[in-house]
């Protein structure tokens, strides 16, 4: 694979980290001061965050220098940046189409993106605390170290904080933001695949040759990265599965990165289909939350990277996995299924939703209880279950409210209405000014026509002699005649 896409050469600059990071902290302090003077709480918080983070980082890296001989462009980082850019245009385009104020949504996207990155990193740190021996390790993102669910939760909290001040409904924003989450899954999982992280369990010998090829990750050449000498799968297989250190590639594994990329593409199609028949604000967001919860739970079963973290009691696999799928089936029956108006179709889908759980139970059930395998759920699986059930409950509640009051269910919030009125006011004034200009032009045009007509009459009278010429009123007299008379 390709952990580094390319390298940008530099002339060997030596950068002292302590003063450089102090400059970042100072810029953050200036931004916060500017926000405080302008009473812009958003800028104040962002600036304060930059100042604190820069100050802590400067203290942690004091006395160290960084020699910039070349700048490696890492595959995961590049795909992460690309997903943010694509999400920017996708989110703001949908926000404008739904009637949300563009400038406010642009600021919200910025806050949400920062909160998502922080949340993704914090959940990874909480899941793998042993990897972080010093504070500076928090900023070492070359090998990944972000959890998607942490990003979703962090972004959700950041959006809630920002939109609460602007009196815009959180669910209205969430509906236009989740398509960018789906597209982000597609793009960032390509970065994961190129780097080799988030890999799956070893494939069986009977797996198709093309799948084995996709799931084989190489040993990197020495010096490819500052730390490690191989892809994460290769390192884990050498340490835990008896793979020879001289092997040039890992064991063939499930390419779970590509599985989740396909899941993101499927969810992207689903959310756009839901948008076409949306009945209440939040329906698109809830569809994504439940759908991603189900797909992520299933993909996690095939994951094998140790960074996932596993918690909870050990339960027999043939009970735990089908039981979790049955919970998702009940959640679907309570929430999304009730959106189907045809009673026969609705009941049929509710029954079919439970079939995979029942079938999986009988397929996984061992011949005897003594041979059953016990497992724990990963961090992401617990979050998937919790958010999936919560999404279904909220879906059912909002659907009932939408049936009672459809107009209120699709409102954007008081803040969006006020900002739209403020935005429309200058346009209305411009329209009024344009109308006045048009009226004035019409008056001048009529005046010119009257003058031309009078000139023709004078010329005709001059050609034909008359006993007595009638006086012709000048323009000022005519204008006086046209002026309104006092009552």
C-alpha positions in Angstrom: 0.0 0.0 0.0 1.0 3.6 0.0 1.2 5.2 3.5 2.8 8.3 2.0 1.5 9.6 -1.3 4.4 11.8 -2.1 7.1 14.0 -0.5 7.7 17.8 -1.0 11.4 18.6 -0.8 12.6 21.5 1.4 16.1 23.0 1.8 16.6 21.6 5.3 15.1 24.4 7.4 15.5 24.1 11.2 12.3 25.2 13.0 12.5 25.8 16.8 9.2 24.4 18.1 8.9 26.5 21.3 8.8 30.0 19.7 6.8 28.7 16.7 4.1 27.3 18.9 4.2 30.5 21.0 3.4 32.5 17.9 0.4 30.2 17.3 -0.7 30.8 20.9 -0.3 34.5 20.4 -2.4 34.5 17.2 -5.1 32.6 19.1 -5.0 35.2 21.9 -5.4 38.0 19.4 -8.3 36.2 17.7 -9.9 35.7 21.0 -9.4 39.4 22.0 -10.9 40.5 18.7 -13.9 38.2 19.3 -14.3 39.6 22.8 -14.3 43.2 21.5 -16.8 42.4 18.8 -18.9 40.3 21.1 -18.4 37.3 18.8 -18.5 34.4 21.2 -17.5 31.9 18.4 -14.3 33.7 17.7 -13.6 34.2 21.4 -13.9 30.4 22.0 -11.8 29.4 18.9 -9.1 32.0 19.8 -9.0 30.9 23.4 -8.7 27.3 22.3 -5.8 28.1 20.0 -4.1 30.0 22.7 -4.4 27.3 25.3 -3.5 24.4 22.9 -0.6 26.4 21.5 0.7 27.3 24.9 0.5 23.7 26.2 2.2 22.4 23.0 4.9 25.0 23.3 5.6 23.9 26.9 5.7 20.2 25.9 8.1 20.7 22.9 10.3 23.3 24.6 14.0 22.9 23.7 13.2 20.9 20.6 13.7 21.7 16.9 12.2 20.2 13.8 14.3 19.9 10.6 12.2 20.3 7.6 14.1 18.6 4.8 11.0 17.2 3.2 7.3 17.3 3.8 5.6 13.9 3.5 2.0 13.9 2.4 0.4 11.0 4.3 -2.4 9.1 2.5 -4.8 9.2 5.5 -4.2 12.9 6.2 -4.7 13.8 2.5 -8.0 11.9 2.3 -9.1 13.5 5.6 -8.5 17.0 4.2 -10.2 16.0 0.9 -13.3 14.8 2.8 -13.5 18.1 4.7 -13.4 20.1 1.5 -16.0 17.9 -0.2 -18.2 18.1 2.9 -17.9 21.9 2.9 -19.4 22.3 -0.6 -22.0 19.5 -0.1 -23.2 20.8 3.3 -23.4 24.5 2.3 -25.2 23.7 -0.9 -27.8 21.6 0.8 -28.2 24.2 3.6 -28.8 27.0 1.0 -31.4 24.8 -0.7 -33.2 24.2 2.6 -33.3 27.9 3.4 -30.7 28.0 6.1 -28.5 31.1 6.3 -25.3 30.4 4.3 -22.9 32.5 6.4 -24.1 31.0 9.7 -23.9 27.5 8.3 -20.4 28.1 7.1 -19.3 29.2 10.6 -21.1 26.2 12.0 -19.3 23.8 9.6 -16.0 25.2 10.8 -16.9 24.7 14.5 -18.3 21.2 13.8 -15.2 20.1 11.9 -12.9 21.2 14.7 -15.1 19.5 17.4 -15.3 16.4 15.3 -11.5 16.1 15.0 -11.1 16.6 18.7 -13.8 14.1 19.5 -12.3 11.5 17.2 -8.9 11.9 18.8 -10.2 11.9 22.3 -12.2 8.6 21.8 -9.1 7.0 20.4 -7.0 8.2 23.3 -9.6 6.9 25.8 -9.6 3.6 24.0 -5.8 3.2 23.8 -4.3 5.1 26.7 -1.2 3.0 26.8 0.0 4.4 23.4 0.3 7.9 24.9 3.3 8.3 27.2 3.7 12.1 26.8 1.4 15.0 25.9 3.1 15.5 22.6 1.9 12.0 21.5 -1.6 13.5 21.3 -0.6 15.4 18.2 1.1 12.5 16.4 -1.5 11.7 13.8 0.8 10.2 11.1 -0.5 6.7 11.8 -4.1 7.6 12.1 -5.5 7.5 15.5 -9.0 8.8 14.9 -12.3 7.0 15.7 -15.3 7.8 13.4 -17.8 7.6 16.2 -15.8 10.0 18.3 -15.9 12.4 15.4 -19.7 12.1 15.0 -20.3 12.7 18.7 -17.8 15.5 19.0 -19.3 17.2 15.9 -22.8 16.8 17.2 -21.9 18.5 20.5 -20.0 21.3 18.7 -23.0 21.9 16.4 -25.4 21.9 19.3 -23.3 24.5 21.2 -23.1 26.8 18.1 -26.7 26.6 16.9 -28.2 27.1 20.3 -26.8 30.6 20.3 -28.2 31.3 16.8 -31.6 29.8 17.6 -31.5 27.4 14.7 -32.8 23.8 15.1 -30.0 21.3 15.5 -31.9 18.7 13.5 -32.3 21.0 10.5 -28.5 21.4 10.4 -28.0 17.7 11.0 -30.1 16.9 8.0 -27.8 18.9 5.7 -24.6 17.7 7.4 -25.0 13.9 7.3 -24.5 13.6 3.6 -21.0 15.0 4.1 -20.5 12.3 6.8 -21.4 9.6 4.4 -19.1 11.0 1.7 -16.5 11.4 4.4 -16.7 7.7 5.1 -16.1 6.9 1.5 -13.1 9.2 1.2 -11.4 8.6 4.6 -11.7 4.8 4.3 -9.7 5.0 1.1 -7.0 6.7 3.2 -7.3 3.9 5.8 -6.8 1.3 3.2 -3.8 3.0 1.7 -2.2 3.2 5.1 -3.3 -0.3 6.2 -5.0 0.6 9.5 -8.5 -0.7 10.6 -7.9 -4.0 9.0 -10.0 -7.2 9.4 -9.5 -10.8 10.6 -7.6 -13.3 8.5 -9.5 -14.7 5.6 -10.2 -18.4 5.2 -8.2 -20.4 2.7 -11.3 -20.8 0.5 -11.7 -17.0 0.1 -11.6 -15.8 -3.5 -8.1 -14.9 -4.8 -9.1 -11.3 -5.6 -10.3 -10.8 -2.0 -7.1 -12.2 -0.6 -5.1 -9.9 -2.8 -7.2 -6.9 -1.6 -6.6 -7.9 2.0 -2.8 -8.4 1.8 -0.8 -5.6 3.3 3.0 -5.3 2.7 6.0 -4.9 4.9 7.2 -1.4 4.2 10.8 -0.6 3.3 12.9 0.5 6.3 12.6 4.3 6.8 9.2 4.7 5.1 7.9 6.1 8.4 9.8 7.3 11.4 8.3 4.5 13.5 7.6 0.9 12.6 8.8 -1.1 9.6 5.6 -2.4 8.2 1.9 -2.0 7.8 -0.2 -2.3 11.0 -1.5 -5.7 9.8 2.0 -7.0 9.1 3.3 -5.9 12.5 0.3 -7.4 14.4 0.7 -10.7 12.5 4.4 -10.9 13.3 3.8 -10.2 17.0 0.6 -12.3 17.6 0.0 -14.7 14.7 3.5 -16.2 14.2 4.2 -14.5 10.9 7.9 -14.6 10.1 9.7 -11.2 10.4 11.2 -11.9 7.0 7.7 -12.1 5.4 7.1 -9.5 2.7 3.4 -9.2 3.4 0.8 -9.8 6.0 -1.7 -12.7 6.1 -4.7 -12.1 3.8 -7.3 -10.4 5.9 -10.8 -8.9 5.4 -10.3 -5.5 3.8 -12.8 -3.9 6.3 -11.7 -0.4 5.2 -13.3 -1.1 1.8 -16.3 -2.7 3.4 -16.9 0.5 5.3 -16.2 2.6 2.2 -19.1 0.7 0.4 -21.3 1.2 3.5 -20.6 5.0 3.2 -21.6 4.9 -0.4 -24.8 3.0 0.4 -25.7 5.5 3.2 -25.1 8.4 0.9 -27.7 7.0 -1.5 -30.1 6.4 1.4 -29.9 9.9 2.9 -30.6 11.5 -0.5 -33.6 9.2 -1.0 -35.0 10.1 2.4 -34.5 13.8 1.6 -36.9 13.5 -1.3 -39.8 12.5 1.0 -38.8 14.1 4.2 -41.6 14.7 6.6 -39.8 16.3 9.6 -36.5 17.9 10.5 -34.1 15.2 11.6 -35.4 12.4 9.5 -32.4 12.3 7.2 -30.0 12.5 10.2 -31.8 9.7 12.1 -31.9 7.5 9.0 -28.1 7.8 8.7 -27.6 7.2 12.5 -29.6 4.0 12.5 -28.2 2.8 9.2 -24.6 3.5 10.1 -25.1 1.9 13.5 -26.3 -1.4 11.9 -23.6 -1.5 9.3 -20.8 -0.5 11.6 -21.8 -3.1 14.2 -21.6 -5.8 11.5 -18.3 -4.6 10.1 -16.8 -4.5 13.6 -17.4 -8.3 13.8 -14.8 -8.7 11.1 -12.3 -6.1 12.5 -9.1 -7.4 14.1 -7.0 -4.3 14.9 -6.3 -4.1 18.6 -6.9 -0.4 18.8 -10.7 -0.9 18.7 -10.9 -1.6 22.4 -13.3 -4.1 23.9 -15.5 -3.7 26.9 -18.3 -5.4 28.8 -19.0 -8.9 29.9 -17.9 -12.0 27.9 -21.0 -13.5 26.3 -21.4 -16.4 23.9 -21.0 -15.1 20.4 -24.1 -17.0 19.1 -26.2 -15.1 21.7 -24.6 -11.7 21.7 -24.4 -11.0 17.9 -28.0 -12.2 17.0 -29.3 -10.6 20.2 -27.8 -7.2 19.1 -29.3 -7.6 15.6 -32.7 -8.4 17.2 -32.4 -5.1 19.1 -31.8 -3.3 15.8 -34.8 -5.1 14.3 -37.1 -3.9 17.2 -35.7 -0.4 16.8 -36.5 -0.4 13.0 -40.0 -1.7 13.8 -40.7 1.2 16.3 -39.1 3.9 14.2 -38.6 3.9 10.4 -41.1 1.1 9.7 -43.9 3.3 11.0 -43.2 5.8 8.2 -44.5 3.2 5.7 -48.2 4.0 5.1 -49.2 0.7 3.5 -50.0 -1.5 6.5 -49.3 -4.8 4.7 -45.8 -3.6 3.5 -45.0 -2.1 6.9 -45.8 -5.4 8.8 -43.9 -7.4 6.3 -40.7 -5.3 6.7 -41.1 -5.5 10.5 -41.1 -9.3 10.3 -38.3 -9.5 7.8 -36.1 -7.2 9.9 -35.9 -10.0 12.6 -35.1 -12.8 10.1 -31.3 -12.1 10.0 -31.0 -12.3 13.8 -32.9 -15.6 13.9 -31.0 -17.1 11.0 -27.7 -16.1 12.5 -28.6 -17.6 15.8 -29.1 -21.1 14.3 -26.0 -20.8 12.1 -23.7 -19.8 15.0 -25.2 -22.1 17.6 -22.6 -24.7 18.6 -23.3 -28.4 19.0 -22.7 -28.0 22.7 -22.4 -25.2 25.2 -18.9 -26.3 26.1 -17.6 -25.4 22.6 -19.2 -21.9 22.5 -17.0 -18.9 22.0 -17.4 -15.9 24.3 -16.7 -12.4 23.0 -16.9 -8.8 24.1 -18.3 -5.9 22.1 -16.0 -3.2 20.9 -16.3 0.5 21.8 -17.9 1.3 18.4 -20.4 -1.6 18.7 -21.6 -0.3 22.1 -22.0 3.2 20.6 -23.7 1.8 17.5 -26.3 0.0 19.6 -27.0 3.0 21.8 -27.2 5.5 19.0 -29.2 3.2 16.8 -31.9 2.6 19.5 -31.9 6.3 20.4 -32.4 7.2 16.8 -35.4 4.9 16.4 -37.1 6.2 19.6 -36.6 9.8 18.5 -37.8 8.9 14.9 -41.1 7.5 16.3 -41.6 10.5 18.5 -40.9 13.1 15.8 -43.1 11.2 13.3 -46.1 11.4 15.6 -45.5 15.1 16.0 -45.2 15.6 12.3 -48.5 13.9 11.7 -50.2 16.3 14.1 -48.4 19.5 13.0 -46.6 19.1 9.6 -45.7 22.7 9.3 -44.0 22.9 12.7 -42.2 19.6 12.0 -40.4 21.2 9.0 -39.5 24.5 10.6 -35.9 25.6 10.6 -36.0 27.5 13.9 -36.6 31.1 14.9 -33.0 32.1 14.2 -33.1 31.0 10.6 -36.3 32.9 10.0 -35.0 36.1 11.5 -31.7 35.9 9.6 -33.6 35.2 6.4 -35.7 38.3 7.0 -32.6 40.4 7.6 -31.1 39.1 4.5 -34.2 39.8 2.5 -34.5 43.4 3.8 -31.6 44.9 1.7 -32.9 43.0 -1.3 -36.4 44.5 -0.8 -34.9 48.0 -0.5 -32.9 47.4 -3.7 -36.1 46.3 -5.5 -37.9 49.5 -4.3 -35.1 51.7 -5.6 -35.1 49.9 -8.9 -38.8 50.4 -9.3 -38.4 54.1 -8.6 -35.7 54.3 -11.2 -37.9 52.6 -13.8 -40.8 55.0 -13.0 -38.5 58.0 -13.4 -37.3 56.7 -16.8 -40.8 56.2 -18.0 -41.7 59.8 -17.0 -38.7 61.1 -18.9 -39.6 59.0 -21.9 -43.2 60.3 -21.9 -41.9 63.9 -21.6 -39.7 63.4 -24.6 -42.6 62.0 -26.6 -44.7 65.0 -25.8 -42.0 67.4 -26.8 -41.5 65.6 -30.1 -45.3 65.7 -30.8 -45.5 69.4 -30.0 -42.5 70.1 -32.4 -44.3 68.3 -35.2 -47.5 70.4 -34.6 -45.5 73.6 -34.7 -43.8 72.6 -38.0 -47.1 71.7 -39.5 -48.7 75.0 -38.5 -45.7 76.9 -39.9 -46.2 75.2 -43.4 -49.9 76.1 -43.5 -50.8 79.8 -43.1 -53.5 80.4 -40.6 -55.5 83.5 -39.6 -54.4 83.1 -36.0 -52.0 80.7 -34.4 -53.0 79.1 -31.3 -50.4 79.5 -28.5 -48.5 76.4 -27.6 -47.9 75.8 -24.0 -44.4 75.2 -23.0 -43.2 72.2 -21.0 -43.3 74.0 -17.7 -46.9 75.1 -18.2 -47.9 71.5 -19.1 -46.1 70.2 -16.1 -47.9 72.7 -14.0 -51.2 71.6 -15.5 -50.3 68.0 -14.7 -49.4 68.9 -11.1 -52.1 68.0 -8.6 -54.4 71.0 -7.6 -54.9 71.8 -4.0 -58.4 70.9 -2.7 
